[in-house]
C-alpha cells in the first residue's frame, strides 16, 4: 500500500492562515495606485483639506424634449419645496387615410396614459387639466423644462370625470373589465365630434392632421399630491375616439408615438432658505453650501463646485506631481432623511463649455473609468472619482491644457446633478463644507 507523507501541523496551519488572509483581502479600487513603481509609492501625498466652494444653484437650462418618460403631478419635498410636472405632446394618426364613414357620431372619447411604474411622494387623487395646444410644436426643435405653451383655454376633460388616481399599483375598473397600469380620462364628446366633422383630407397624413390638431398639454389642477411616470414613447399612451356611422360602430386611436414631438415641463416653488431662488435677482443667484447642499430633479437644483486653491498642489509638490486618485465625498444630511422620500440612486458630475453648455467630465468620457456617483446605503454617502478631471485642471494651470480646461478658457465649474433630472421628481439634502462631522470634501492622493 502506497504511503502518504505526513504534513507537520504547524506548517499545515500556517498554509491555511496565509490562504485565508490572501483570499479575504478586499480588492483595491484606487485607480492608478497599483500601477505605480514602488519608488513613486514612497512619495504619496494625501489631503482632504482643500477648500471647496460649493453652492446650490437652479437648473435653468435643461432640455426636456422627446424624452421617453414624462411626469404628471405635484410633490412637496421636505426642506426643498413644491415641484409640479406636466407635459405637452402631439397625438399622431395610428393609420393615415381614415374615413369615418357617412354621418359619423361620437359615442365617447378617452385619453389613456400608460404608467411607467415610477411614483414620487405620497399619492392622492388629483384632477387633471387637458388643453388643446394653440400652436404647433416640432420634433426637430429644442424645448426646455420651463416651456409654457399656450392652450385654447378649455379643459377637454369631461366634468363628470372627477379626480383620478396616479397610483400604478391600483387596478382601474371599467364596466366589468380590469384595466391595469394606466390613467383613463373621459374627454368631452364635443371635441370628438369636432374631429369627426373634419373633411377626409385632414386625415390623409400626419402633416395635415397636425396642422388641424397641434397636440395637447396635460397638467394637474393641484388639488392633490404625488406624481407618477407616464410612458410617452411606446405608442401605448393614446386618445381613443369611439363613434358610429350609418352602417357601423368602431373606434380610432390617436397615439403618442416615438415620432411625436413632446416636452416635459416643471415648475418649482422652493421653501426656507431656497425660497431666494424662486425669484432671483439674476441667473447667478445661489444658496451657500456651508451647512447644506441640495440636488433636485424635475429640472430643479444642482450643486456647483469650484476648487479655488487647487494650484497650491503644484506649488507644494512641484510640476511633476501626478494625481493617483481624486474623490469627491458627499454625505447625506441624515437629519433630513425620510424613507418616504428616498435619495437618488445616482448623481452625476458635469462641467461646461466656454459657451455655458453642460458636458461630461474627462472621467466620464474615458472608457474603462468608473466615475461612480452611486449612493452608498451603508455609508450614506455619494462618491465620485474625478482623478482625470483634477489632473487636467492641474495641467491647465501649468500651461499644458486640455479641451475645456485649456489655459485660454476660464476655469469651468463642476456641477453635481440628478441622474434623472428631466424625468423624475426626487431630491436629496447633502451636508455642506462647514459642518463639523463628515462634511462634503475632496480627498486627493498625489505622487511626486
MOSUL-V80107 format. One record per helix or strand of 2 or more residues. SS is the DSSP state (alpha for helix, beta for strand). FROM is the first residue (numbers start at 1). LEN is the number of residues. If there is no record, write none. Layout:
BEGIN
<<SS | FROM | LEN> <SS | FROM | LEN>>
END
This chain:
BEGIN
<<alpha | 9 | 15> <alpha | 33 | 3> <alpha | 38 | 4> <beta | 44 | 4> <beta | 53 | 6> <beta | 69 | 9> <beta | 81 | 9> <beta | 92 | 2> <beta | 105 | 16> <beta | 128 | 6> <beta | 172 | 3> <beta | 177 | 3> <beta | 182 | 6> <alpha | 189 | 8> <alpha | 200 | 4> <alpha | 206 | 7> <beta | 216 | 5> <beta | 226 | 6> <beta | 238 | 7> <beta | 249 | 7> <beta | 262 | 9> <alpha | 272 | 6> <beta | 287 | 2> <beta | 292 | 5> <beta | 301 | 6> <alpha | 312 | 6> <beta | 322 | 11> <beta | 346 | 7> <beta | 358 | 3> <alpha | 362 | 4> <beta | 372 | 5> <beta | 381 | 5> <alpha | 387 | 11> <alpha | 403 | 3> <beta | 414 | 5> <beta | 427 | 5> <beta | 441 | 7>>
END
